[in-house]
């Protein structure tokens, strides 16, 4: 197999893989949302209402009656994160990432949680016998310590407190934001001033409209949906169709639940030393999906107090920070089945970028390193090609001699391969080994938030999006054409020759929509391959000349 044909074979496998992924997305059953009218929500048998979903407690069978009352909005701001919190229930109804823009140069902070246009909120509270969220009067309306709390210069954190009194029990919901951090400490403090013990249970959940446009495309097959982790399963996707089909019910030590989108994630991380229950619900009335956790039931002794803690993360898919927060949370940077290759490649890319500063230069450097490491395979590939070309006249003679006798022809060819010390798969196997590396780098380039809006230079101002002027894809197509011309064709079939001539054109069209960082990688890889081809072929010619001398 000649190198160009092998390269195209690998490329076709990649494109086929991407097409198959997008076919799965496009052909998934889609249910249209049901139109609803504004009214006071009613409770069904699953404690499911149009306004809210609050899970039933494990220690009470009391029916929860949700009342649609509105609270006020308070703001909590750090240097990197702005949160909008509804005092009705103490839910986070908006989260804006101040260090990330919606579009490059827009100056608009990237919204993750929102209630504008569609619902995507983080909810938490206390259920159970004395839980305020389980009250027949609906979820509690808290009193905020201030309408706005911001991180002050010189301080490491900022805190906002919400307070609610129910009889002689005081509930304090505390939000703590640290400088430079996207994880929020959310503490529920229960002050029991009664003469009897109180029982509560913490829950946290994410609720999102399931019927929203996805950022995914054939060349950027990204995931938007839910995911969770247990002690047995480090990372498992649970998309909106899964949530609609069946309710998740997992009991695990530690664990987490989250909602994913391209480059960003929100996740509830309960106490990792406790046994928690993970669950999902689909709210068919308004087409919203819920994924959440319930912590163990807590008892607060008479005239005592207790603080129940959980963490909530909303921000970029920063692998190092996510890994520190909870086991498996870094896997939300989803490199697919080749994660064991992608992770070290990403680590290497980070190290290179820390030295060269520019992400585009880092891609060029890592391409050179990968090609140098794979040079022995490349040399074996082209050496095998050269040997195969040398025995072409002998193979033609065998075809002339044996005609349509396939058995004798096969035996004669195997004998020829053995005699000439030629491995017919020698040119193909190295390419098959290189394919996982290409795919792994592909996932690194489309999944790593570090490359989002990363500039290279000149006209390339975002390596995570397509080349705005399509210059890199055209150069890549030209490099493929040159590689083809440098390799004498082994086939004499006019149809195959015509197809091979058009392949660079086909691939150029495909690469028009690839992230420019990936096209840059492929272009540099082609240029290095051309140089290696010239060196290897020249070396083979010298060896042949010496052998004839």
matplotlib code that plots the C-alpha trace (Angstrom):
import matplotlib.pyplot as plt

x = [0.0, 1.5, 1.8, -0.7, -3.3, -2.6, -2.9, -6.2, -7.4, -6.6, -8.3, -11.4, -11.6, -11.4, -14.1, -16.3, -15.9, -17.1, -19.9, -21.1, -21.0, -23.1, -25.5, -26.2, -26.9, -29.0, -31.1, -31.7, -35.5, -36.5, -39.6, -41.1, -41.8, -45.4, -46.9, -47.8, -49.7, -48.8, -50.7, -50.2, -48.4, -50.0, -48.2, -48.2, -47.4, -43.7, -43.6, -43.1, -44.4, -44.1, -42.2, -39.8, -38.8, -37.9, -36.9, -38.8, -36.8, -35.8, -37.2, -40.6, -43.6, -45.0, -46.5, -44.6, -46.9, -44.9, -46.2, -45.0, -43.9, -41.1, -38.1, -35.6, -32.3, -29.0, -25.6, -22.3, -19.2, -15.5, -12.7, -13.7, -17.4, -20.7, -23.6, -27.3, -29.1, -32.9, -33.8, -36.8, -35.2, -31.6, -31.1, -28.3, -30.2, -27.3, -23.6, -21.4, -17.7, -15.9, -12.7, -14.4, -16.3, -19.3, -17.6, -14.0, -13.8, -17.4, -16.7, -19.7, -19.0, -19.8, -23.2, -23.5, -26.5, -29.4, -33.1, -33.0, -34.5, -34.2, -33.7, -30.4, -30.2, -28.5, -30.8, -30.2, -32.0, -33.0, -35.8, -36.8, -39.0, -37.8, -36.4, -37.7, -37.8, -40.3, -42.8, -46.4, -46.0, -43.4, -39.7, -38.4, -38.0, -34.6, -33.4, -30.1, -27.2, -26.9, -28.2, -24.7, -21.5, -18.2, -14.7, -12.6, -9.0, -6.7, -9.2, -9.1, -12.8, -16.3, -19.4, -23.1, -25.6, -29.3, -31.3, -34.7, -36.6, -39.1, -40.5, -37.5, -35.2, -33.0, -31.6, -28.6, -27.5, -24.0, -22.2, -18.4, -16.4, -12.6, -10.4, -9.7, -11.9, -14.9, -16.0, -18.4, -18.7, -22.4, -23.1, -26.5, -26.3, -29.2, -29.6, -32.1, -33.4, -36.2, -36.3, -36.5, -34.1, -34.6, -34.1, -33.0, -31.5, -29.4, -30.1, -28.5, -29.5, -29.1, -32.2, -31.9, -34.2, -33.7, -34.9, -32.1, -29.9, -26.6, -23.2, -22.3, -21.6, -20.0, -16.5, -17.1, -19.2, -19.4, -21.7, -24.4, -26.2, -25.8, -23.1, -22.4, -19.8, -19.9, -17.4, -17.7, -18.1, -15.7, -17.5, -20.8, -22.8, -26.6, -28.0, -31.4, -33.0, -31.7, -33.2, -36.5, -36.5, -35.6, -34.8, -31.3, -31.1, -27.6, -26.3, -22.6, -19.8, -18.9, -19.8, -20.9, -23.5, -23.1, -24.2, -21.8, -21.4, -18.5, -15.6, -17.7, -19.2, -21.4, -21.3, -22.5, -19.9, -21.3, -19.3, -17.0, -16.8, -20.6, -23.0, -25.1, -28.0, -27.8, -31.0, -32.6, -36.1, -37.6, -40.2, -42.5, -44.7, -41.9, -39.3, -36.7, -34.2, -33.0, -29.9, -29.1, -27.9, -29.3, -26.9, -27.6, -30.3, -28.7, -30.0, -29.6, -29.9, -32.1, -30.6, -27.7, -26.5, -24.9, -23.5, -24.0, -21.5, -21.4, -19.4, -20.8, -18.5, -19.5, -16.7, -14.3, -13.2, -9.9, -8.5, -6.1, -8.8, -11.5, -9.2, -8.6, -12.3, -13.5, -12.3, -13.3, -14.5, -11.6, -13.0, -15.7, -12.9, -14.1, -11.3, -13.3, -11.9, -8.4, -8.2, -5.1, -3.3, -4.9, -4.1, -0.3, -0.4, -2.4, 0.1, 3.0, 1.1, 0.7, 4.4, 5.4, 3.0, 4.4, 7.7, 6.7, 3.6, 1.8, -0.6, -0.1, 3.6, 3.0, 0.9, 3.7, 6.3, 4.2, 3.7, 7.4, 7.9, 5.2, 6.6, 10.1, 9.0, 7.1, 10.0, 11.0, 7.5, 7.6, 10.9, 9.6, 6.5, 8.4, 11.1, 8.3, 6.8, 10.1, 10.5, 7.0, 7.6, 10.8, 9.1, 6.2, 7.7, 8.0, 4.4, 3.3, 5.1, 3.4, 0.0, 0.9, 2.0, -0.8, -3.7, -6.9, -5.5, -5.9, -4.5, -1.2, -1.0, -1.3, 1.3, 3.7, 3.3, 3.9, 7.0, 8.1, 7.5, 9.5, 12.4, 12.6, 12.0, 9.0, 6.1, 3.0, 1.4, 4.6, 3.3, -0.2, 0.5, 2.5, -0.3, -2.8, -0.6, -0.5, -4.2, -5.0, -2.5, -4.2, -7.6, -6.2, -4.8, -8.1, -10.0, -7.3, -7.8, -11.6, -12.0, -9.4, -10.8, -7.2, -7.4, -10.8, -10.2, -6.4, -4.6, -1.8, -1.0, -1.8, -5.4, -5.7, -7.2, -9.0, -7.4, -10.6, -12.7, -12.3, -9.9, -12.0, -10.2, -9.7, -6.0, -4.8, -7.1, -6.0, -2.3, -3.1, -4.7, -1.7, 0.6, -1.4, -1.2, 2.6, 2.9, 0.9, 3.1, 6.3, 5.1, 5.0, 1.6, 1.6, -1.7, -2.3, -6.1, -7.3, -10.3, -8.2, -5.7, -8.5, -9.9, -6.4, -6.0, -9.3, -8.6, -6.7, -9.6, -12.1, -10.1, -9.6, -13.3, -13.7, -11.0, -12.7, -14.8, -12.2, -10.7, -7.8, -5.5, -6.2, -5.7, -2.4, -1.3, -2.2, -0.4, 2.8, 2.6, 2.3, 5.3, 7.4, 6.3, 7.3, 10.8, 11.1, 10.0, 12.7, 15.3, 14.2, 13.9, 17.3, 18.8, 17.2, 18.5, 22.1, 21.8, 20.6, 23.5, 26.0, 24.5, 24.9, 28.4]
y = [0.0, 3.3, 6.0, 8.4, 5.7, 4.7, 8.3, 8.7, 5.5, 6.8, 10.1, 8.4, 6.3, 9.6, 11.3, 8.1, 8.1, 11.7, 11.1, 8.1, 10.2, 13.0, 10.5, 9.2, 12.8, 13.6, 10.4, 10.4, 10.6, 14.2, 15.0, 18.5, 20.5, 20.7, 24.2, 25.2, 28.1, 30.1, 28.8, 27.8, 24.4, 21.3, 18.4, 14.9, 11.6, 12.1, 15.6, 17.0, 20.5, 23.0, 25.5, 23.3, 19.7, 18.8, 15.2, 13.3, 12.7, 9.2, 9.7, 11.1, 10.5, 13.9, 15.3, 18.4, 21.2, 23.5, 27.1, 29.4, 32.5, 34.8, 35.9, 38.6, 38.4, 39.0, 39.1, 37.5, 38.4, 37.3, 38.2, 35.4, 34.5, 36.4, 34.6, 35.6, 33.9, 33.8, 34.3, 32.1, 28.7, 30.1, 28.8, 30.0, 31.2, 32.8, 32.2, 34.4, 33.6, 36.9, 35.6, 34.1, 35.9, 34.7, 35.6, 36.7, 40.5, 40.8, 41.9, 39.9, 37.4, 33.8, 32.8, 29.2, 29.1, 31.2, 31.6, 33.8, 32.0, 28.6, 27.2, 26.1, 26.5, 25.0, 24.2, 23.0, 22.9, 20.8, 18.3, 15.8, 16.1, 19.7, 20.6, 24.0, 22.9, 20.2, 22.6, 22.6, 26.3, 25.8, 26.5, 29.1, 32.8, 33.7, 37.1, 38.0, 39.6, 42.1, 42.6, 42.5, 41.1, 41.5, 40.3, 43.2, 43.8, 42.2, 39.6, 35.9, 35.2, 36.7, 35.3, 35.8, 34.6, 33.8, 33.3, 31.8, 31.2, 28.5, 28.5, 28.1, 26.7, 29.0, 28.0, 29.8, 29.2, 30.4, 30.9, 31.3, 32.3, 32.2, 34.3, 32.8, 29.8, 28.4, 26.0, 27.5, 26.3, 26.1, 25.4, 24.8, 25.7, 24.5, 26.2, 24.1, 26.2, 23.7, 21.0, 18.2, 16.9, 18.0, 15.9, 17.3, 16.0, 18.0, 17.8, 19.6, 19.4, 20.9, 21.6, 22.4, 22.7, 19.6, 21.2, 23.6, 23.9, 22.0, 23.4, 20.0, 19.6, 16.9, 18.3, 19.4, 16.5, 18.0, 16.7, 18.6, 16.8, 15.2, 13.0, 11.4, 9.5, 6.7, 4.7, 2.0, 4.2, 7.1, 8.9, 8.1, 10.2, 10.3, 12.4, 14.0, 11.0, 8.7, 11.0, 11.0, 7.2, 6.2, 7.7, 7.3, 5.9, 5.2, 5.0, 5.6, 6.7, 10.2, 10.7, 13.8, 14.9, 17.5, 19.1, 19.3, 21.6, 22.4, 23.6, 24.2, 22.2, 22.6, 20.0, 19.3, 17.6, 16.3, 15.2, 12.5, 10.6, 10.0, 7.7, 9.8, 9.0, 10.2, 10.7, 12.1, 13.3, 14.5, 17.2, 16.5, 19.5, 21.9, 19.7, 20.0, 17.5, 17.2, 15.5, 15.7, 14.1, 13.5, 13.4, 11.2, 12.3, 14.5, 14.8, 18.1, 17.6, 19.9, 23.3, 22.5, 23.4, 21.6, 22.7, 20.5, 21.2, 20.6, 22.2, 23.4, 24.0, 26.1, 27.1, 25.9, 22.2, 22.8, 19.3, 20.1, 21.9, 19.4, 16.5, 18.1, 18.7, 15.1, 11.8, 11.5, 15.1, 15.8, 13.2, 15.7, 16.8, 13.9, 12.5, 9.5, 5.9, 7.3, 9.3, 7.4, 8.8, 12.2, 13.0, 12.7, 14.6, 17.4, 17.4, 17.7, 20.5, 22.4, 22.1, 23.3, 26.2, 27.3, 27.7, 29.1, 31.1, 30.8, 27.9, 27.7, 27.4, 24.8, 22.8, 23.0, 21.9, 18.9, 17.9, 17.9, 15.8, 13.3, 12.9, 12.5, 9.8, 8.0, 8.3, 4.7, 3.7, 6.2, 4.9, 1.3, 2.4, 4.1, 1.4, -1.2, 0.9, 1.1, -2.6, -3.2, -0.9, -2.7, -6.0, -4.6, -6.0, -9.4, -9.3, -8.3, -11.3, -13.6, -12.2, -12.8, -16.3, -17.6, -15.5, -16.3, -19.2, -17.4, -20.2, -20.5, -16.7, -16.3, -19.0, -17.5, -14.0, -15.3, -17.0, -13.7, -11.8, -14.3, -14.3, -10.5, -10.0, -7.8, -7.4, -6.5, -4.9, -3.0, 0.2, 0.0, -1.1, 2.0, 4.2, 2.2, 2.8, 6.5, 6.9, 6.7, 9.5, 11.7, 11.0, 11.6, 15.0, 15.8, 15.4, 17.4, 20.3, 20.3, 19.5, 21.7, 25.0, 26.4, 26.5, 28.4, 31.8, 31.1, 33.2, 32.0, 35.0, 36.8, 35.9, 32.9, 34.4, 31.3, 27.9, 26.2, 27.4, 27.1, 29.3, 32.4, 32.6, 28.9, 29.4, 26.6, 24.0, 25.1, 24.8, 21.4, 20.3, 21.5, 19.5, 16.4, 16.9, 17.4, 14.2, 12.4, 13.7, 12.6, 9.0, 7.0, 5.4, 1.6, 1.1, 1.1, 1.2, 4.5, 4.7, 4.3, 6.9, 9.4, 8.8, 9.4, 12.6, 13.9, 12.9, 16.0, 18.1, 16.1, 16.3, 20.1, 20.5, 18.4, 20.4, 23.7, 23.3, 21.6, 23.7, 25.6, 24.2, 20.7, 21.8, 23.4, 20.1, 18.2, 20.7, 20.7, 16.9, 16.7, 19.1, 17.0, 13.8, 15.3, 16.1, 12.6, 11.1, 12.9, 11.9, 8.2, 7.8, 9.4, 7.0, 4.1, 5.3, 5.5, 2.0, 0.7, 2.4, 0.9, -2.5, -2.3, -0.9]
z = [0.0, -1.0, 1.6, 0.1, -0.2, 3.4, 4.6, 2.8, 4.3, 7.8, 7.0, 5.6, 8.8, 10.8, 8.7, 8.8, 12.6, 12.8, 10.4, 12.4, 15.6, 14.0, 12.5, 16.0, 17.2, 14.2, 14.3, 18.1, 18.8, 19.5, 21.4, 20.9, 24.0, 25.1, 25.2, 28.7, 30.2, 33.2, 36.2, 39.8, 39.6, 40.8, 42.5, 40.9, 42.6, 42.1, 43.7, 40.3, 39.5, 36.7, 38.9, 40.8, 41.5, 45.0, 45.7, 48.4, 51.6, 52.6, 56.1, 55.5, 53.3, 53.7, 50.5, 49.2, 47.9, 45.7, 45.7, 42.8, 44.7, 43.6, 45.6, 45.0, 43.2, 44.9, 43.4, 44.5, 42.6, 42.7, 40.3, 37.9, 38.6, 38.9, 40.5, 40.6, 43.5, 44.0, 47.6, 46.9, 47.6, 47.4, 43.9, 41.6, 38.6, 36.7, 36.6, 34.3, 33.7, 33.8, 32.3, 29.2, 26.5, 24.6, 21.3, 20.9, 21.4, 22.4, 26.0, 27.2, 30.0, 29.1, 30.7, 31.9, 34.3, 33.1, 33.0, 29.9, 26.9, 28.5, 32.0, 33.4, 37.2, 40.2, 43.1, 46.6, 49.9, 53.0, 52.9, 55.6, 58.6, 59.5, 56.1, 55.0, 51.4, 52.3, 53.9, 52.7, 52.2, 49.5, 49.4, 51.9, 51.1, 52.6, 53.8, 52.3, 54.3, 51.4, 47.9, 46.5, 47.8, 45.9, 46.4, 47.8, 46.8, 49.2, 50.4, 49.5, 49.5, 49.7, 51.5, 51.1, 53.7, 53.3, 56.5, 57.1, 60.4, 60.7, 64.3, 66.6, 64.0, 62.0, 58.6, 57.2, 53.6, 53.0, 49.7, 49.8, 46.7, 46.7, 44.6, 41.2, 41.9, 40.2, 43.0, 45.5, 49.0, 49.8, 53.5, 55.1, 58.8, 61.0, 64.4, 66.4, 69.3, 70.2, 72.9, 70.4, 67.7, 64.1, 61.0, 57.7, 54.4, 52.0, 48.3, 45.3, 41.7, 38.2, 36.1, 32.4, 29.4, 27.3, 24.0, 23.2, 20.1, 20.5, 19.5, 18.0, 14.3, 12.2, 12.6, 16.2, 17.8, 21.3, 24.1, 25.9, 28.7, 32.1, 33.6, 37.0, 38.9, 41.5, 43.4, 40.7, 37.6, 37.5, 34.7, 32.9, 30.5, 31.0, 28.2, 28.1, 26.3, 29.0, 31.6, 29.8, 29.4, 32.9, 36.3, 37.5, 41.1, 42.3, 45.9, 46.2, 48.5, 47.4, 43.7, 41.8, 39.3, 36.5, 33.3, 30.4, 27.4, 25.1, 27.2, 30.3, 33.1, 36.2, 38.9, 42.5, 44.6, 47.9, 50.9, 49.5, 52.8, 53.0, 51.1, 48.7, 46.4, 42.8, 40.9, 37.7, 36.8, 33.5, 33.9, 30.9, 31.5, 30.5, 28.9, 31.7, 32.8, 36.4, 37.8, 41.5, 44.7, 48.2, 51.2, 54.2, 56.7, 59.4, 63.0, 64.9, 68.6, 70.7, 71.4, 69.0, 65.6, 62.6, 59.3, 56.2, 53.4, 49.7, 46.8, 43.5, 40.5, 37.5, 35.0, 32.4, 32.1, 33.8, 34.3, 37.1, 39.2, 38.5, 39.4, 42.8, 43.5, 43.0, 41.5, 37.9, 37.5, 35.2, 32.8, 31.9, 29.5, 27.4, 25.2, 24.4, 24.3, 23.5, 26.8, 27.8, 24.8, 24.8, 28.4, 28.1, 24.8, 26.5, 29.3, 26.8, 24.9, 28.2, 29.0, 25.5, 25.6, 28.9, 27.2, 23.8, 25.1, 21.8, 21.4, 17.6, 18.1, 20.7, 18.2, 15.7, 18.2, 19.5, 15.8, 15.3, 18.4, 17.5, 13.9, 15.2, 17.7, 14.9, 12.4, 12.8, 11.7, 8.9, 7.7, 7.8, 5.9, 3.0, 2.9, 2.5, -0.2, -2.0, -1.9, -3.1, -6.1, -6.9, -7.2, -9.3, -12.6, -11.1, -9.8, -13.2, -14.7, -12.2, -13.2, -16.8, -16.0, -13.8, -15.2, -13.4, -11.2, -7.9, -5.8, -7.7, -8.0, -4.3, -3.6, -6.1, -4.6, -1.0, -2.2, -3.9, -0.7, 1.2, -1.3, -1.6, 2.2, 1.6, 4.1, 2.1, 5.2, 6.1, 4.6, 6.1, 9.7, 10.7, 9.5, 11.5, 14.6, 13.9, 13.5, 17.3, 17.8, 15.3, 16.8, 20.3, 19.2, 17.5, 20.8, 22.6, 20.2, 20.4, 24.1, 25.7, 26.9, 26.9, 23.1, 23.1, 21.5, 21.6, 19.0, 16.7, 14.6, 11.4, 10.4, 12.9, 16.1, 17.3, 17.1, 18.2, 15.2, 11.5, 9.5, 8.5, 5.1, 4.6, 3.9, 6.1, 4.6, 1.1, 2.1, 3.6, 0.4, -1.6, 0.7, 0.2, -3.6, -3.4, -1.3, -4.0, -6.8, -5.0, -4.8, -8.0, -8.3, -7.9, -9.6, -13.3, -13.0, -14.6, -12.2, -9.1, -10.4, -11.0, -7.5, -6.0, -7.9, -6.5, -2.9, -2.0, -3.2, -1.2, 2.0, 1.5, 1.4, 4.6, 6.4, 5.6, 8.8, 11.1, 14.0, 12.6, 15.3, 13.9, 10.3, 11.4, 13.0, 9.8, 7.5, 9.6, 9.8, 5.9, 5.5, 7.9, 6.1, 2.7, 4.1, 5.6, 2.3, 0.4, 3.0, 3.1, -0.7, -1.2, 1.3, -0.4, -3.8, -2.3, -0.9, -4.3, -6.0, -3.6, -4.1, -7.9, -7.7]

ax = plt.figure().add_subplot(projection="3d")
ax.plot(x, y, z, "-o")
ax.set_aspect("equal")
plt.show()
